[in-house]
Amino acid sequence: MSGVPQLAGRGTSPLARTTFTTSRLLEFCSEKELRIQTGATVERWPLVVLKELVDNALDAAEEAGIPPKIKVAVDNGKIVVADNGPGIPAKTVQALLDFSVRVSSREAYVSPTRGAQGNALKTILAMPYALDGNAGRVEIEADGVNHAVTFRADVVKQMPRIDHVMTGSPVKTGTRVTVHWPERACSQLANAEARFLQIAEDYTWLNPHLDLTWVWNGRRGHVPASVSTWGKWLPSQPTCSHWYDQPRLERLIGAYVSHGRNLTVREFISEFRGLSGSAKQAAVLGKIGLSRAPLESLCIDGAFDKDKIAALLAAMQAAAKPAKAQHLGLIGKKHLIRKMTECGAELDSINYSKTFDTADSNVPCVVEFAFGWCPKAEGRRLITGINWSPGIDNPFRQLGSDGQSLDTVLSQQRLDRDEPVIVVLHVASPRVQYLDRGKSAIAISGADDES
């Protein structure tokens, strides 16, 4: 019949459609997804590798009570970061290869640590593959073992295909990670040189105890530590109950329970700052009637007992004093003046201030700012950091109640990019308000100056 659409294939058997289940693991390893995970464009990936590996190296050394010595090298298309820490355990390397989960000793805790996403090393394992399109290789050496990880993809099943080969290694102390940068992306690595080396040295501005050696295709530099010991908050120290709200405490309880930590509620609260004493534990448990209860009793049929957890948190906070902002530690005026004068800043021009703030529900924050006039500099040197880790880009895009960025504030003070000055801004806090998934930008509110 004219004008009436005819069904094609009339008289043939109908198509029996199959409902497919497709893995999403490979999405994590695409260039697009890695940009989202890291908050960085492909051109900045060498900087991401540097930042994540040095963060891990510093945390590991501090946790073990070892003054950190780190060597960063770029040579023959490889990025290598080696440290003197306790060495990454083989079981942790194995866990990193499971892309269906996050692996972190930081993520569930509320504390002023350098990183807490649980995906940093996973993104680094995937980067060479995403850049090459065929295969990527990363080596992790520790405890006399070389874990050679080759990352490929099963494009049919849409899943990562990882080859993990273990051989002997001369690395007996610490960890050495080697990222083999793909040849097709070698220009990105070369173009990152200036910023790469600047970020490496920025670590020594924010971490006075760090002894850093860097090598770039044969050129070498060494920055010795300013101090042998440094009074900052360490990753091994107990966290403070006042740093948690109910959702964050639920996340920590859930992490313990799901990972099979068979703790009692009493053992759980003993891990918090100011609650290690038996008398305080008894007082907390007596208020909420959980004296002999297992931690898993706070979870019922896959859900949290919100009333009990709210009561537990309130009792913990009532029994322990809030941590003062001073407990987080300072980079310090002496260290920053020394770094500035070494770079040619005029001593009389250097200004340093610090701010202690605990106005936000007993969650402390320390802000340090330093400025110096450096007449020999070709332009402004800006060093920014959060929890002793420098930013790849300026992370301070919202400052104070008016929400201005740091760049705007500096421009208003006539400290534009072409001005010969050094500016340092560092924030330490157990709870940081990030503005994006890649944690590349934060917002901070104003605080009363106690400089």
NORBELJO-V142556 format. One record per residue. PHI is phi in radians with two decimals (none if undefined). OMEGA is omega in radians with two decimals (* if undefined). Layout:
phi=PHI omega=OMEGA
phi=PHI omega=OMEGA
This chain:
phi=none omega=-3.08
phi=-1.14 omega=3.08
phi=1.48 omega=3.13
phi=-1.78 omega=-3.12
phi=-1.09 omega=-3.14
phi=-1.74 omega=3.10
phi=-1.36 omega=3.13
phi=-1.24 omega=3.03
phi=1.32 omega=3.14
phi=-1.06 omega=-3.12
phi=1.72 omega=3.11
phi=-1.64 omega=-3.14
phi=-1.20 omega=3.14
phi=-1.23 omega=3.10
phi=-1.31 omega=3.05
phi=-1.61 omega=-3.06
phi=-1.21 omega=3.10
phi=-1.77 omega=3.05
phi=-1.49 omega=-3.06
phi=-1.59 omega=2.99
phi=-1.92 omega=-3.05
phi=-2.05 omega=3.12
phi=-1.14 omega=3.08
phi=-1.78 omega=-3.06
phi=-1.10 omega=-3.09
phi=-1.24 omega=3.10
phi=-1.06 omega=3.12
phi=-1.05 omega=-3.01
phi=-1.84 omega=3.06
phi=-1.48 omega=3.13
phi=-1.05 omega=-3.12
phi=-1.10 omega=-3.09
phi=-1.18 omega=3.12
phi=-1.17 omega=3.05
phi=-1.09 omega=3.14
phi=-1.22 omega=-3.09
phi=-1.09 omega=-3.05
phi=-1.69 omega=-3.07
phi=1.22 omega=-3.07
phi=-2.34 omega=3.03
phi=-1.23 omega=-3.09
phi=-1.00 omega=-3.12
phi=-1.08 omega=-3.11
phi=-1.73 omega=-3.12
phi=-1.06 omega=3.04
phi=-1.02 omega=3.12
phi=-1.25 omega=3.09
phi=-1.13 omega=3.11
phi=-1.02 omega=3.12
phi=-1.01 omega=-3.05
phi=-1.08 omega=-3.08
phi=-1.17 omega=-3.11
phi=-1.25 omega=3.11
phi=-1.22 omega=3.05
phi=-0.97 omega=-3.12
phi=-1.09 omega=-3.12
phi=-1.13 omega=3.12
phi=-1.13 omega=3.14
phi=-1.06 omega=-3.10
phi=-1.12 omega=-3.14
phi=-1.14 omega=-3.14
phi=-1.09 omega=-3.12
phi=-1.10 omega=3.13
phi=-1.57 omega=-3.13
phi=1.26 omega=-3.09
phi=-1.93 omega=3.02
phi=-1.03 omega=-2.98
phi=-1.28 omega=2.98
phi=-2.17 omega=-3.04
phi=-2.25 omega=3.06
phi=-2.07 omega=3.11
phi=-2.02 omega=-3.10
phi=-2.42 omega=2.97
phi=-2.17 omega=-3.06
phi=-2.75 omega=3.09
phi=0.92 omega=3.07
phi=1.29 omega=3.13
phi=-2.22 omega=2.98
phi=-1.83 omega=-3.08
phi=-2.18 omega=3.05
phi=-2.21 omega=-3.12
phi=-2.15 omega=-3.12
phi=-2.33 omega=-3.13
phi=-1.94 omega=-3.12
phi=-1.33 omega=-3.07
phi=-1.31 omega=3.14
phi=1.62 omega=-3.12
phi=-1.26 omega=-3.12
phi=-1.17 omega=-3.14
phi=-1.07 omega=-3.12
phi=-1.17 omega=3.09
phi=-1.24 omega=3.08
phi=-1.04 omega=-3.14
phi=-1.07 omega=3.14
phi=-1.14 omega=3.14
phi=-1.10 omega=-3.07
phi=-1.44 omega=3.08
phi=-1.61 omega=-3.05
phi=-1.46 omega=3.08
phi=-1.58 omega=-3.11
phi=-2.38 omega=2.99
phi=-1.69 omega=-3.13
phi=-2.19 omega=-3.10
phi=-2.81 omega=2.99
phi=-1.72 omega=-3.07
phi=-2.07 omega=-2.85
phi=-1.01 omega=-3.04
phi=-1.45 omega=-3.13
phi=-1.58 omega=3.03
phi=-1.79 omega=-3.07
phi=-2.86 omega=-3.13
phi=-1.44 omega=3.14
phi=-1.83 omega=-3.05
phi=-1.25 omega=-3.13
phi=-2.66 omega=-3.11
phi=-2.62 omega=-3.08
phi=-1.51 omega=-3.10
phi=1.43 omega=-3.12
phi=-2.27 omega=-3.02
phi=-1.08 omega=-3.12
phi=-1.17 omega=3.10
phi=-1.12 omega=3.11
phi=-1.12 omega=3.14
phi=-1.18 omega=3.09
phi=-1.08 omega=-3.06
phi=-1.51 omega=-3.04
phi=-1.00 omega=-3.12
phi=-1.02 omega=3.09
phi=-1.14 omega=-3.12
phi=-1.06 omega=3.12
phi=-1.35 omega=-3.08
phi=-1.50 omega=-3.13
phi=1.49 omega=-3.12
phi=-2.13 omega=-3.13
phi=-2.73 omega=3.08
phi=-2.39 omega=-3.07
phi=-2.30 omega=3.05
phi=-2.37 omega=3.08
phi=-2.02 omega=3.08
phi=-2.13 omega=-3.09
phi=-2.02 omega=3.11
phi=-2.93 omega=3.09
phi=0.93 omega=3.09
phi=1.33 omega=-3.12
phi=-2.16 omega=3.04
phi=-1.80 omega=3.07
phi=-1.65 omega=3.11
phi=-1.57 omega=-3.07
phi=-1.95 omega=3.07
phi=-1.89 omega=-3.04
phi=-1.81 omega=3.01
phi=-2.26 omega=-3.13
phi=-2.33 omega=2.94
phi=-1.61 omega=-3.03
phi=-1.25 omega=3.09
phi=-1.26 omega=-3.13
phi=-1.55 omega=-3.13
phi=0.99 omega=-3.12
phi=-2.40 omega=3.02
phi=-1.13 omega=3.02
phi=-2.15 omega=-2.98
phi=-2.00 omega=3.03
phi=-1.78 omega=-3.10
phi=-2.12 omega=-3.11
phi=-2.04 omega=3.14
phi=-1.88 omega=3.07
phi=-2.33 omega=3.12
phi=-1.26 omega=3.13
phi=-2.48 omega=3.07
phi=-1.30 omega=-3.12
phi=-1.38 omega=3.13
phi=-1.75 omega=-3.13
phi=-2.04 omega=3.11
phi=1.38 omega=-3.12
phi=-2.31 omega=3.03
phi=-2.20 omega=3.14
phi=-1.99 omega=3.13
phi=-2.08 omega=3.10
phi=-1.81 omega=3.14
phi=-1.44 omega=-3.09
phi=-1.36 omega=-3.10
phi=-1.07 omega=-3.12
phi=-1.08 omega=-3.10
phi=-1.21 omega=3.12
phi=-1.97 omega=-3.06
phi=-1.10 omega=3.14
phi=-1.16 omega=3.10
phi=-1.11 omega=3.13
phi=-1.14 omega=3.14
phi=-1.11 omega=-3.11
phi=-1.22 omega=-3.11
phi=-1.49 omega=-2.98
phi=-0.93 omega=-3.04
phi=-1.07 omega=-3.12
phi=-1.22 omega=3.11
phi=-1.01 omega=-3.11
phi=-1.23 omega=3.11
phi=-1.17 omega=3.11
phi=-1.12 omega=3.10
phi=-0.99 omega=3.13
phi=-1.29 omega=3.07
phi=-1.02 omega=3.10
phi=-1.02 omega=-3.13
phi=-1.31 omega=3.04
phi=-1.26 omega=-3.04
phi=-1.59 omega=-3.10
phi=-2.32 omega=-3.05
phi=-1.05 omega=-3.09
phi=-1.56 omega=-3.05
phi=-1.50 omega=2.97
phi=-1.77 omega=-3.01
phi=-2.07 omega=2.97
phi=-2.08 omega=3.08
phi=-2.21 omega=3.11
phi=-2.40 omega=3.06
phi=-2.31 omega=3.12
phi=0.80 omega=3.07
phi=1.72 omega=3.06
phi=-1.31 omega=-2.99
phi=-2.39 omega=3.06
phi=-2.55 omega=3.14
phi=-2.44 omega=3.09
phi=-2.10 omega=-3.12
phi=-1.26 omega=3.10
phi=-1.18 omega=3.08
phi=-1.40 omega=-3.11
phi=-2.38 omega=3.08
phi=-1.55 omega=3.06
phi=-2.24 omega=-3.05
phi=-2.56 omega=-3.08
phi=-1.54 omega=3.06
phi=-2.05 omega=3.05
phi=-1.16 omega=-3.09
phi=-1.83 omega=3.13
phi=-1.05 omega=-3.12
phi=-1.46 omega=-3.11
phi=-1.40 omega=3.11
phi=-1.06 omega=3.07
phi=-1.48 omega=-3.05
phi=-1.81 omega=-3.12
phi=-1.07 omega=-3.13
phi=-1.24 omega=3.10
phi=-1.41 omega=-3.07
phi=-1.78 omega=2.82
phi=-1.87 omega=-3.04
phi=-1.10 omega=3.12
phi=-1.04 omega=-3.14
phi=-1.22 omega=3.09
phi=-1.19 omega=3.07
phi=-1.06 omega=3.12
phi=-1.08 omega=3.14
phi=-1.19 omega=3.11
phi=-1.06 omega=3.12
phi=-1.06 omega=3.12
phi=-1.13 omega=3.11
phi=-1.08 omega=-3.07
phi=-1.13 omega=-3.09
phi=-1.21 omega=3.12
phi=-1.68 omega=3.00
phi=1.32 omega=3.05
phi=-1.33 omega=-3.06
phi=-1.44 omega=-3.13
phi=-1.64 omega=2.88
phi=-1.48 omega=3.08
phi=-1.06 omega=3.13
phi=-1.08 omega=3.12
phi=-1.13 omega=3.13
phi=-1.09 omega=-3.08
phi=-1.26 omega=3.12
phi=-1.15 omega=-3.12
phi=-1.46 omega=-3.10
phi=-1.66 omega=-3.13
phi=-1.05 omega=3.10
phi=1.43 omega=-3.11
phi=-2.17 omega=-3.14
phi=-1.40 omega=-3.12
phi=-1.35 omega=-3.08
phi=-1.13 omega=-3.12
phi=-1.13 omega=3.13
phi=-1.20 omega=3.10
phi=-1.07 omega=3.14
phi=-1.11 omega=3.13
phi=-1.13 omega=3.13
phi=-1.12 omega=-3.08
phi=-1.18 omega=3.12
phi=-1.12 omega=-3.13
phi=-1.17 omega=-3.01
phi=-1.95 omega=3.07
phi=1.18 omega=-3.13
phi=-2.18 omega=-3.00
phi=-1.00 omega=-3.10
phi=-2.04 omega=-3.02
phi=-1.36 omega=2.99
phi=-1.31 omega=-3.11
phi=-1.06 omega=-3.10
phi=-1.18 omega=3.08
phi=-1.19 omega=3.09
phi=-1.47 omega=3.11
phi=-2.13 omega=-3.10
phi=-2.25 omega=3.09
phi=0.91 omega=3.08
phi=1.37 omega=3.12
phi=-2.24 omega=3.13
phi=-1.51 omega=2.98
phi=-1.43 omega=-2.96
phi=-1.12 omega=-3.13
phi=-1.14 omega=-3.14
phi=-1.16 omega=-3.13
phi=-1.18 omega=3.09
phi=-1.09 omega=3.12
phi=-1.18 omega=3.11
phi=-1.08 omega=-3.12
phi=-1.09 omega=3.13
phi=-1.09 omega=-3.14
phi=-1.21 omega=3.11
phi=-1.11 omega=-3.11
phi=-1.20 omega=3.11
phi=-1.25 omega=-3.06
phi=-1.53 omega=-3.07
phi=-2.13 omega=3.11
phi=-1.29 omega=3.05
phi=-1.13 omega=3.04
phi=-1.31 omega=3.11
phi=-1.34 omega=3.11
phi=-1.04 omega=-3.14
phi=-1.08 omega=-3.13
phi=-1.20 omega=3.12
phi=-1.23 omega=3.12
phi=1.72 omega=3.13
phi=-2.12 omega=2.93
phi=-1.11 omega=2.98
phi=1.78 omega=-3.12
phi=-1.09 omega=-3.08
phi=-1.04 omega=-3.12
phi=-1.14 omega=-3.09
phi=-1.20 omega=3.06
phi=-1.11 omega=3.12
phi=-1.05 omega=-3.14
phi=-1.11 omega=-3.11
phi=-1.19 omega=-3.14
phi=-1.16 omega=3.07
phi=-1.10 omega=3.13
phi=-1.57 omega=3.07
phi=1.74 omega=3.11
phi=-1.25 omega=3.11
phi=-1.30 omega=-3.02
phi=-0.97 omega=-3.09
phi=-1.17 omega=-3.09
phi=-1.58 omega=-3.02
phi=-1.33 omega=3.11
phi=-2.20 omega=-3.13
phi=-2.24 omega=3.06
phi=-2.50 omega=3.10
phi=-2.35 omega=-3.13
phi=-2.26 omega=3.04
phi=-1.91 omega=-3.08
phi=-2.42 omega=3.01
phi=-2.27 omega=-3.05
phi=-1.28 omega=-3.04
phi=-1.55 omega=3.05
phi=0.92 omega=3.10
phi=1.13 omega=3.03
phi=-1.68 omega=-3.01
phi=-1.33 omega=3.08
phi=-2.57 omega=3.07
phi=-2.10 omega=3.10
phi=-2.07 omega=3.07
phi=-2.06 omega=-3.13
phi=-2.32 omega=3.09
phi=-2.44 omega=-3.10
phi=-2.48 omega=3.07
phi=-2.65 omega=3.09
phi=-1.52 omega=-3.06
phi=-2.20 omega=-2.97
phi=-1.06 omega=-3.12
phi=-1.49 omega=-3.11
phi=-1.26 omega=3.14
phi=-1.46 omega=3.13
phi=-3.06 omega=-3.07
phi=-1.23 omega=3.01
phi=-1.84 omega=-3.09
phi=-1.96 omega=3.13
phi=-2.07 omega=-3.13
phi=-2.13 omega=3.14
phi=-2.82 omega=3.07
phi=-2.21 omega=-3.13
phi=0.87 omega=3.01
phi=1.15 omega=3.08
phi=-2.19 omega=-3.09
phi=-1.21 omega=3.10
phi=-1.44 omega=3.04
phi=-1.19 omega=2.96
phi=-2.06 omega=3.10
phi=-1.15 omega=-3.09
phi=-1.47 omega=-3.03
phi=-1.65 omega=-3.08
phi=-1.76 omega=3.04
phi=-2.44 omega=-3.13
phi=-2.11 omega=3.06
phi=1.22 omega=-3.05
phi=-1.25 omega=-3.12
phi=-1.54 omega=3.02
phi=1.24 omega=3.11
phi=-1.30 omega=3.09
phi=-1.41 omega=3.10
phi=-1.07 omega=3.13
phi=-1.03 omega=3.13
phi=-1.15 omega=3.13
phi=-1.06 omega=-3.14
phi=-1.15 omega=3.12
phi=-1.11 omega=3.11
phi=-1.13 omega=3.09
phi=-1.61 omega=3.14
phi=1.08 omega=3.08
phi=-2.00 omega=-3.12
phi=-1.27 omega=-3.04
phi=-1.08 omega=-3.10
phi=-1.60 omega=3.14
phi=-1.43 omega=-3.11
phi=-1.40 omega=-3.11
phi=-2.36 omega=2.99
phi=-2.05 omega=-3.13
phi=-2.23 omega=3.11
phi=-2.15 omega=3.04
phi=-2.38 omega=-3.13
phi=-2.32 omega=3.11
phi=-2.18 omega=3.02
phi=-2.10 omega=3.13
phi=-2.86 omega=3.09
phi=-1.26 omega=3.10
phi=-2.23 omega=-3.08
phi=-2.02 omega=-3.13
phi=-1.56 omega=3.12
phi=-1.45 omega=-3.08
phi=-1.77 omega=-3.14
phi=-2.57 omega=-3.07
phi=-1.17 omega=3.13
phi=-1.40 omega=3.12
phi=0.97 omega=-3.13
phi=-1.73 omega=-3.11
phi=-2.56 omega=3.11
phi=-2.29 omega=3.00
phi=-2.05 omega=3.07
phi=-2.26 omega=3.12
phi=-1.58 omega=-3.14
phi=-1.23 omega=3.13
phi=-2.57 omega=3.11
phi=-1.32 omega=-3.10
phi=-1.36 omega=3.09
phi=-2.17 omega=-3.09
phi=-1.23 omega=*
